[in-house]
Each structure stands twice: as C-alpha cells, then as structure tokens.
Amino acid sequence: MENEILAKIDEFLEKTKFKCIYFVVKGERSNKILEIYVDSLQVLDIDELALLNKDLWEMLASNELVKNISKIVVSSPGTERAFKYAWQLEKHIGKVLVIELKDGNIFNGKLLEIVNDNVLVLETIINKKEKQILNLNFDEIQESKVKMPF
C-alpha cells in the first residue's frame, strides 16, 4: 500500500513545481501518519505547503488510499536532512555547506556554483589566508547540508 501511495504522490507532484524528497510512514497499523518532504527550485512558502497538504490529502482520499491514515504532514526537508539531489542546492549558492564524501573526507566551504547539474564548486579555506577551489561530483558525496551560522 505504501508503494501505491508514494506512486500517486509522485504522479500528483509531476503537475506541480514540487518533487518528493523523502516519504516516511509513522505510527501503528490503524493510526498512520504520512510525512511527505518536498522541495523545489524556489524557496518554499508555508502557505504553498499548507495548500499542497490539503490537495494531497484530497487526492489520496479520492483514490481511497487514506484507510488507516490519520493525517499527512507536508514539509520541506529542512536543515536536518541531507540533500538528495544536486538541483536542491541551486538556491543555496553563496551559503556554507558541510560535505562528507563517500571516501570519508569532510569539507566545509562556500558553494560558488553548480556546473552541469552535477559538479559543486566549493571555496574552502586552507588556512586563514589561503583559499582553495574544489570541484566535487555530486555522485561522490555521501551527505551534504547547509552549515548553520550558530
């Protein structure tokens, strides 16, 4: 049933600017909560997410897929979740990222640009005076997150 729900959500989102990033089911068999994390190229607006929450609930109900589901929660992935796709980083150009590569190396640096939708150009500081430009292939990244300023 969860695969059918996810397929319907993906089908619905194809007509919008949103893409499902994560899909989580919580709760017991008769009292499930669906958490749907979406993202887009633009900054997400809370009113848009609220409307999307309502529209997705109506779509799932009309397809008789809400049995045993008490509610759905539509949200952005937030800062606690790693980026799943390189395109998600477009709106974070200029921000500092923490990137862990699959080989275990970790880099902190300012995202300068994304080349060919797959290569992150990162400016890192080697010492207080010297900067280094790194080109990191998104496929080599284990996890990437925006570094919070606090």
C-alpha positions in Angstrom: 0.0 0.0 0.0 2.8 2.4 0.8 4.3 2.0 -2.7 0.9 2.7 -4.2 0.6 5.9 -2.1 4.1 7.1 -3.0 3.4 6.4 -6.7 0.2 8.5 -6.5 2.0 11.3 -4.7 4.8 11.4 -7.3 2.2 11.3 -10.1 0.4 14.2 -8.5 3.6 16.2 -7.9 4.6 15.9 -11.6 2.0 18.6 -12.3 3.5 21.0 -9.7 6.8 22.6 -9.0 7.5 20.2 -6.2 9.3 16.9 -6.0 9.0 14.3 -3.2 12.4 14.1 -1.5 11.5 11.8 1.5 8.5 9.8 2.4 8.1 8.5 5.9 5.2 6.5 7.5 4.9 6.6 11.3 2.5 5.1 13.7 0.6 1.9 14.2 -1.3 -0.1 11.6 -4.6 1.6 12.2 -3.3 5.1 13.0 -0.6 6.0 10.5 0.8 9.5 9.8 2.4 10.1 6.4 5.3 12.6 6.4 6.0 13.9 2.9 9.1 16.1 2.5 9.1 18.1 -0.7 11.4 20.6 -2.3 11.6 22.8 -5.4 14.0 25.1 -7.2 12.3 28.1 -5.5 12.3 28.8 -1.7 9.3 27.1 -0.2 6.4 29.1 1.2 4.5 27.9 4.2 1.2 28.8 2.6 2.1 26.7 -0.5 2.9 23.8 1.7 -0.4 24.1 3.6 -2.3 24.1 0.3 -0.2 21.2 -1.0 -1.0 19.3 2.2 -4.7 19.8 1.6 -4.5 18.9 -2.1 -2.6 15.7 -1.4 -5.0 14.6 1.3 -7.9 15.1 -1.1 -6.1 13.2 -3.9 -5.3 10.3 -1.6 -8.9 10.2 -0.2 -10.4 10.3 -3.7 -8.2 7.3 -4.6 -9.3 5.5 -1.4 -5.7 5.5 -0.1 -6.4 7.1 3.4 -7.6 4.0 5.1 -5.8 3.7 8.5 -4.1 7.1 7.9 -5.0 9.7 10.5 -3.2 12.6 8.8 -0.5 13.7 6.4 2.2 16.3 7.0 3.8 18.0 4.1 7.0 19.9 4.9 10.3 21.0 3.4 13.3 18.7 4.2 14.7 21.4 6.5 18.3 21.8 7.5 18.5 18.5 9.4 18.1 16.4 6.3 20.9 15.9 3.7 20.4 17.0 0.1 19.3 14.1 -2.1 19.7 15.8 -5.5 22.2 18.4 -6.8 19.4 20.6 -8.1 18.3 21.2 -4.5 21.5 23.1 -3.9 20.8 25.8 -6.5 19.0 28.1 -4.0 21.9 27.7 -1.6 24.6 29.2 -3.7 26.6 31.5 -1.6 26.0 29.6 1.6 28.5 27.4 3.5 28.0 23.7 3.2 29.3 20.7 5.2 30.1 17.9 2.7 31.1 14.4 3.5 32.4 12.4 0.6 31.9 8.6 0.3 35.6 8.2 1.0 35.2 9.8 4.4 36.7 13.2 3.7 34.8 16.2 5.0 34.8 19.7 3.6 33.4 23.0 4.8 33.1 25.6 2.2 31.1 28.2 0.4 29.1 26.9 -2.6 30.1 29.1 -5.5 28.2 27.3 -8.3 26.8 24.1 -9.7 28.2 23.0 -13.1 26.3 20.7 -15.4 23.7 20.0 -12.7 26.2 17.6 -11.0 29.5 19.3 -10.0 29.6 21.5 -7.0 32.2 24.3 -7.0 33.2 24.9 -3.4 35.5 27.5 -1.9 37.3 26.2 1.2 39.8 27.9 3.5 43.0 26.0 4.0 44.5 28.4 6.5 43.5 32.0 7.5 44.9 33.5 4.3 44.7 30.7 1.6 41.6 29.6 -0.2 41.1 26.5 -2.3 38.5 25.9 -5.0 37.2 22.3 -5.1 35.1 20.7 -7.8 33.1 17.9 -6.2 31.0 15.5 -8.2 27.6 15.1 -6.5 27.8 11.3 -7.1 30.8 11.2 -4.8 29.1 12.9 -1.9 27.8 10.8 0.9 26.0 13.7 2.7 25.7 17.5 2.2 24.0 20.0 4.4 23.9 23.8 4.8 26.1 24.8 7.8 24.0 26.7 10.2 25.7 30.0 11.3 25.2 29.4 15.0 
